[in-house]
Amino acid sequence: MKFFRADNANIQYTGRIDFSDPSKPRFWAAGVYVKARFQGTTCHVILNDEVLWGNNHNYLTIVIDDKTPIRLQMKEKTDTIRVAENLSKGIHTITICKNTESGIGYLELIGFLCENVLPLPAKPVRKLEFIGNSITCGTGSDISEIPCDKNQWYDQHNAYMAYGPRTARELNAQWHLTSVSGIGLIHSCCDMDIVMPQVFDKVNQRANAGIWDFKNYTPDAVTVCLGQNDGIQDSAAFCSAYVTFLDTIRSKYPKASIVCLTSPMANEELKTMQQKYLTSVVDYVHSKGDKQVYKYFFTKSWNKGCGGHPELSEHGEIAQELTVFLKSTLNW
């Protein structure tokens, strides 16, 4: 096997990534993914883990040739992970996706060990961005190995199988997850000192650090799933802030469709409030001439995961609803 550095031109990156050091691209956000096409029967990937606070190890998903995703956790500061062995001779594709979010620390790709790295097909033309909180991150969704309330709070994170990436894959689109657990529009939970409009332009959103260049990724459609952590809020304050945030999104993406979503885990009281407020927001934006802003109200609440979050099968149902809506709205 040969070593192929992370700055090899045949490796594809998608997500908010810091390329200050091209030999070890650094990324914090849940859902950032890397793809490579390799030749041979075996492949290893070498990654650095920040090990935030001295004990937080990131989770990631590995997919070979679009087969069953394998979820695993980093064990060391630098891991050489045997991601494939005993494959058929020939050419294979690997996808590596960060499952845990910025609050768990960064990952750095160092490179691949394999027989050869080859050019990939072009990325999908369609692009989606999913703005949100812990639901969008895939928090509390994967209880296949560790039950809720056992070990660390992030042990059930699975961004790859969250509703956003599943929707994107169904629509043959690229994806970005612009999301942080606990974050809100005007009020975040858990004594957090940030809200989404503050960190929308950051690479490391949880730390409110690193300016993101929006020219690097221009989505065709953006979904906004905020409000769960805000809870019941004054209508004027919430709606005004929402309109302002939509203006910010529009300033970055002049041609994108923007879809305002209710929270998939909201109780009836919060869902009713969100439906009312989002209707007012969208109507107001339309009256100002922006007809490419839409609203979608999920049909129910999904709460079978940890902390009342949707679990994996429920993320599939959420993705199914959203996929149908985006298909019809975008004529995809």
Order of alpha helices (4+ residues) and beta strands (2+ residues): beta-beta-beta-beta-beta-beta-beta-beta-beta-beta-beta-beta-beta-alpha-alpha-beta-alpha-beta-beta-beta-alpha-beta-alpha-beta-alpha
